[in-house]
Amino acid sequence: MEQAMRDFFLFLSKNKAATKMAKKYGLRFGASRFVAGETIELATAVIKNLNKQGLCVTIDYLGEFVDNVAEANEMADNAIIAIKAIGKEKLDSQLSLKMTSMGMDISDETIMSNMRRILDAGKENNVFVTIDMEDYARCQKTLDIFKELRKEYDNLGTVIQSYLYRTVGDMEDLNQYHPNLRLVKGAYKESPEVAFPDKKDVDDNYKKIIKMHLLNGNYTAIASHDDAMIEYTKQLVKEYNIPNDQFEFQMLYGIRTERQLELVKEGYKMRVYVPYGTDWYGYFMRRLAERPANVAFVLKGMLKK
């Protein structure tokens, strides 16, 4: 039943008609728990509050699968606005973005032009930028973009997903760049031909790449709400005397808030992924797909209205 529910919400996440309706009616039915608002002003207020609690942030102007140059350029403009807001307000925040929102599916010229504009703004405002990983079909292209830009910019990182068979090979290839990587399990529905279908295999591979990246001496972001992975990391860094400034934990805004604060009190760097914007629907559906408890929260909220 749980898998069927997951597949259903992942299917909805790519429904264009539903996305348009969501944009029209705004953040309703519980989405505001996971999305900081539709404007940079609202998102900035959320970041300030999180920073006061000792939490770092990475902000994401939501959007994906853009299919025209004008919209891709507008998405890049909004990313730059967010970077400038971070710099102006002196927020403890980075920026995350998806390549499909910047024009990856349109042309190399569009995506590279937009990314260079964003990274230049990031350098000017001392803001680190992370390229989010999307579905398997775009994995290689995303890594190619990262490697090309990493030769020019040092304020750039990307994401690796443990549920893909190719992941260890990708990690070995990327090591030459001494990359700052966010390690995740993966949130897209993929074929068993390219991804581990069993949770145990995904978890085992996740532990493998956490250890691999840390022991290679690279900065590692462990992005997981799974206590088993958090405890594994704690034991690993203790065993190998890895300094706390070589890694951080990351969680999503609105999920396990108390646990986030506990990690801060324990002396660990804790970064919260804070999305905002009008194109929140796909992101919201994937959050519902990840945990049945999220669905229960939304239904409870709907019944109160």
C-alpha positions in Angstrom: 0.0 0.0 0.0 2.8 2.4 0.9 4.6 1.8 -2.4 1.4 2.3 -4.3 0.9 5.6 -2.5 4.4 6.6 -3.3 4.0 5.8 -7.0 0.7 7.7 -7.1 2.2 10.9 -5.7 5.3 10.6 -7.9 3.0 10.3 -10.9 1.1 13.5 -9.8 4.4 15.4 -9.4 4.8 15.4 -13.1 1.2 16.3 -14.0 1.4 19.6 -15.9 -2.4 20.4 -15.5 -2.2 19.9 -11.8 0.9 22.1 -11.7 -0.9 24.9 -13.4 -3.8 24.6 -11.0 -1.5 24.7 -8.0 0.2 27.9 -9.3 -3.3 29.5 -9.7 -4.6 28.6 -6.2 -1.4 29.1 -4.2 0.0 27.3 -1.2 -3.0 25.4 0.2 -3.7 21.9 1.6 -0.7 21.8 3.8 2.0 22.8 1.3 3.0 25.8 3.4 4.5 23.4 5.9 7.2 22.5 3.4 7.5 25.7 1.3 8.6 29.0 2.9 6.2 31.1 0.7 5.9 32.4 -2.8 8.2 35.4 -2.6 11.9 36.0 -1.7 10.7 38.4 1.1 8.7 35.6 2.8 11.6 33.2 2.3 14.1 35.7 3.8 12.0 36.0 6.9 12.0 32.2 7.3 15.8 32.1 6.8 16.4 34.8 9.4 14.3 32.8 11.9 16.2 29.6 11.2 19.6 31.3 11.5 18.6 32.7 14.9 18.1 29.0 16.0 21.6 28.1 14.8 20.5 26.5 11.6 22.2 27.0 8.3 20.1 27.1 5.1 20.1 26.4 1.4 17.4 28.2 -0.5 15.7 27.0 -3.7 13.5 29.0 -6.0 11.2 26.2 -7.1 10.8 25.3 -10.7 11.7 22.4 -13.1 11.2 21.2 -16.6 11.2 24.6 -18.2 10.8 24.4 -22.0 11.4 28.0 -23.3 14.3 30.4 -23.1 12.3 33.3 -21.7 11.1 31.3 -18.7 14.6 29.7 -18.1 16.1 33.2 -18.1 13.5 34.4 -15.7 14.3 31.5 -13.4 17.9 32.4 -13.5 17.0 36.0 -12.7 15.1 34.9 -9.6 18.1 32.8 -8.5 20.3 35.9 -8.7 17.7 38.0 -6.8 17.9 35.3 -4.1 21.7 35.4 -4.0 21.7 39.2 -3.7 19.1 39.0 -0.9 21.3 36.5 1.0 24.3 38.9 0.5 22.4 42.0 1.5 20.9 40.5 4.6 24.1 38.6 5.5 22.1 35.4 5.8 23.8 32.1 6.6 22.4 30.5 3.4 23.5 28.9 0.2 21.5 28.4 -3.0 20.2 25.2 -4.6 18.8 24.9 -8.1 17.7 22.4 -10.8 19.2 22.3 -14.2 15.9 21.8 -15.9 14.7 25.1 -14.5 17.8 26.9 -16.0 17.3 25.6 -19.5 19.1 22.2 -19.6 16.4 20.7 -21.8 16.5 23.7 -24.2 20.1 24.1 -25.2 23.7 24.1 -23.9 24.0 27.8 -24.6 21.0 28.6 -22.5 22.0 26.5 -19.5 25.6 27.5 -19.5 24.9 31.2 -19.9 22.4 31.1 -17.0 24.6 29.1 -14.7 27.6 31.4 -15.3 25.4 34.5 -14.5 24.3 32.8 -11.3 27.8 31.7 -10.3 29.2 35.1 -10.9 26.6 36.6 -8.6 27.4 33.9 -6.1 31.1 34.8 -6.1 30.3 38.5 -5.7 28.0 37.8 -2.7 30.0 34.9 -1.2 27.1 32.5 -1.8 27.8 28.8 -2.5 25.6 27.1 -5.2 24.5 23.5 -5.3 23.2 21.8 -8.5 20.4 19.6 -7.5 20.2 16.1 -9.1 17.0 15.2 -10.9 15.8 12.0 -12.6 18.1 9.4 -14.1 17.6 10.5 -17.7 19.3 13.8 -16.8 22.0 12.5 -14.4 24.9 12.3 -16.9 24.1 15.7 -18.4 23.9 17.3 -14.9 27.3 15.9 -14.0 28.8 17.0 -17.3 27.5 20.6 -16.6 29.0 20.4 -13.0 32.4 19.2 -14.2 32.6 21.9 -16.9 31.6 24.7 -14.5 33.7 23.4 -11.6 36.8 24.1 -13.7 35.9 27.8 -13.6 34.1 28.2 -10.2 35.0 26.9 -6.7 31.6 28.0 -5.2 29.8 25.1 -6.8 28.7 21.7 -5.6 26.2 19.0 -6.7 24.2 16.0 -5.5 24.7 12.3 -5.7 21.9 9.7 -5.2 22.6 6.4 -3.5 19.8 4.5 -5.2 21.5 4.5 -8.6 23.8 1.7 -9.6 26.2 4.1 -11.2 26.8 6.2 -8.1 30.1 4.7 -6.9 31.6 5.1 -10.4 30.4 8.7 -10.4 32.0 9.4 -7.0 35.3 8.0 -8.3 35.1 10.2 -11.4 34.2 13.3 -9.4 36.9 12.9 -6.8 39.5 14.6 -9.0 37.5 17.9 -8.5 37.6 17.5 -4.7 33.9 18.3 -4.8 31.5 19.5 -2.1 28.7 16.9 -2.5 25.2 16.5 -1.0 24.6 12.8 -0.6 21.0 11.7 -0.7 19.1 8.4 -1.2 17.0 9.7 -4.1 13.4 10.8 -4.5 12.4 10.0 -8.1 10.7 6.9 -9.4 13.3 5.0 -11.4 13.4 1.7 -13.2 15.1 -1.3 -11.4 17.3 -1.4 -14.5 19.1 1.7 -13.2 18.3 1.9 -9.5 18.2 -0.4 -6.5 14.6 -1.5 -5.9 15.2 -2.6 -2.3 15.6 -0.2 0.5 18.3 -2.2 2.2 20.5 -1.9 -0.9 19.9 1.8 -1.1 20.8 2.2 2.5 24.0 0.1 2.2 25.1 2.1 -0.8 24.4 5.3 1.0 26.6 4.3 3.9 29.3 3.3 1.4 29.4 6.6 -0.4 29.3 8.6 2.9 32.4 6.8 4.0 34.0 7.0 0.6 33.6 10.7 0.3 34.6 11.5 3.9 37.7 9.4 3.7 38.7 11.0 0.4 38.9 14.2 2.5 36.1 16.0 0.7 33.3 18.1 2.2 30.3 16.0 2.7 26.6 16.9 3.3 24.6 14.0 4.6 21.1 14.9 3.5 18.8 12.4 5.3 16.1 12.3 8.0 17.1 8.7 8.7 18.4 8.4 12.3 20.4 5.2 11.3 22.3 7.3 8.7 22.9 10.1 11.1 24.2 7.8 13.8 26.4 5.9 11.2 28.0 9.2 10.3 28.6 10.2 13.9 30.3 6.8 14.5 32.3 7.1 11.3 33.7 10.6 12.0 34.6 9.5 15.5 36.4 6.4 14.4 38.5 8.2 11.7 38.9 11.5 13.6 37.2 13.5 10.9 36.8 17.1 11.9 33.3 18.5 12.3 34.1 21.2 9.7 34.4 18.6 7.0 30.7 17.6 7.0 27.2 18.7 7.8 23.8 17.2 8.1 20.9 18.4 5.9 17.1 18.1 6.2 14.1 19.5 4.5 12.2 22.5 5.9 9.1 21.4 7.8 10.3 17.8 8.5 11.8 16.7 11.8 12.3 20.2 13.1 13.0 19.1 16.6 15.7 16.7 15.4 17.4 19.5 13.5 17.7 21.6 16.6 19.0 18.6 18.6 21.8 18.2 16.2 22.7 21.8 16.5 22.8 21.5 20.3 25.1 18.5 19.9 27.6 20.7 18.0 27.0 19.6 14.4 26.4 21.9 11.5 22.7 21.4 10.4 21.5 22.9 7.1 17.8 23.2 6.2 16.7 23.0 2.6 14.2 25.9 2.2 12.2 26.0 -1.0 10.0 28.9 -2.0 8.1 30.2 -5.1 4.9 29.6 -7.0 6.0 26.4 -8.8 5.8 24.4 -5.6 3.5 21.5 -6.7 6.1 19.0 -8.0 8.3 19.4 -4.9 5.2 19.1 -2.6 4.1 15.9 -4.3 7.5 14.3 -3.8 7.5 15.2 -0.1 4.1 13.4 0.2 5.5 10.4 -1.7 8.5 10.1 0.7 6.6 9.6 4.0 3.0 8.5 4.7 3.1 10.8 7.8 3.3 13.8 5.5 0.0 12.7 3.8 -1.7 12.3 7.2 -0.5 15.9 8.1 -2.0 17.3 4.9 -5.3 15.5 5.3 -5.6 16.7 8.9 -5.0 20.2 7.7 -7.6 20.0 5.1 -10.3 18.7 7.5 -9.6 21.7 9.8 -10.5 24.1 7.0 
